[in-house]
Amino acid sequence: MLKVESPAQLSGQVLTASKALLFLTKPGCPESPVVKDRLERIAGRNSSLVIAMADMSRVPGLATVLKVSQSPTVVLFRRGQRISELTGRMTGMQIQALVDSVHW
């Protein structure tokens, strides 16, 4: 899982991918470790999907640019365009359904 540490890194490594999921988290979020584990399993089944993670407390400008305030949030991008997102408690099936919902 790629770690995003700046808005520039988001632009250069995530938004340039044909398909990407960005996982936004904050310290102390009880759901984030569970979501991270689910995303790692999904990454193993979707080799062409870029999965990145960003700590909103370390990269506050990123959350502002994306207009995200809740943790955890997973944002799906297709060729740099924001397609959809999930926020809060989410199952692996919900995340996979989000990925599968887009015609790549």
Protein Blocks (a to p, Z undefined) as FASTA:
>chain_A
ZZdfbfklmmmmmmmpmbdcdddddehiaklmmmmmmmmmmmmmmmmbccddddfklmmm
lmmmnopabdcdddddeehiafbdcehjddfklmmmmmmmpcZZ
